[in-house]
Amino acid sequence: MIAETSVGPAQLIQPLFVVAGRGVEQPIASLPGVARLSVDRAVEQGKRLIDAGIPAVLLFGEATAKDATGSSAWAEGGVVQEACRSLRESVPGLILITDVCLCAYIDHGHCGVVAGRTIDNDATVPLLARIAVSHAQAGAHIVAPSDMMDGRVGAIRRALDDACSTTTAIMSYAVKYASAFYGPFREAQSSSPHHGDRTAYQMDPANRREALREARLDVEEGADFIMVKPALPSLDVISAVRAAVDVPIVAYQVSGEYAMLKAAAAHGWLNEQAALREMLLAIRRAGADLIITYGALQAL
Ligand code: PBG
């Protein structure tokens, strides 16, 4: 009766890794309980999520062939596009959020086009817009750019509007730290950079004022949701961003946070269920409206 915070299914978003084929379910070693799924299996999982009251999924795909511009990311027959069409048809009511980035599709694994030894921000932005439009046309309700290029939210908004996808919303990974906690995800997606790291475009974990600036800029450019990640290492930032902008705040409990919990639980060092609930509650208490977590079904 006097609890100030709660976590329920309506606040949770489940990430899904979609791959080509049929009947495919490939467990991901560093993310126990999570598997790469072919579209038919993703549809089955979508039904389980809706039945559990979880309203939304965040879709990640894989490249058919990696090249210098990541062109398979916007292919009409790409696996994310196919998943959007199938889920729209077979799981009505499920909200489809798609990750928009180049790293899993580009040959060197960075989130943008590489020119010499730097990332070419402005050459990357139109490619991201192209991916977003292809997702929207396949049925995505919300596109979620995770690349951290400057100016991409505005460019995606204009591209969506020009393509008559005026109702597609944008969930911006606005505050994304260059974090050590993305390791298991990069293994799952084979999206590690082949050279260098992501510190030129992702944020320095030392900075909080910069997080507010990033969040405000993205809202001005048209973001409908602001995301902060990783979640547990950023509780103060979630709280500050919540106070600074009026759109819904989404926290991403990332792969490394989940893997840490699973590893400790496997040793019997933590009560897994209780620790997961406590982490999710803390993220909500900090001010997150929604939480993306690999443990969405499990938390219930
Ligand atoms: C792609 C992307 C990443 C994550 C979400 N989208 C990896 C990265 O930036 O290296 C991380 C998610 C997780 O660790 O669970 N840019």
Residues whose N, C-alpha, C, O or C-beta is under 5 A from the ligand:
A	BS01	PBG	C101 C103 C111 S146 D147 F181 Y182 F185 V254 S255 G256
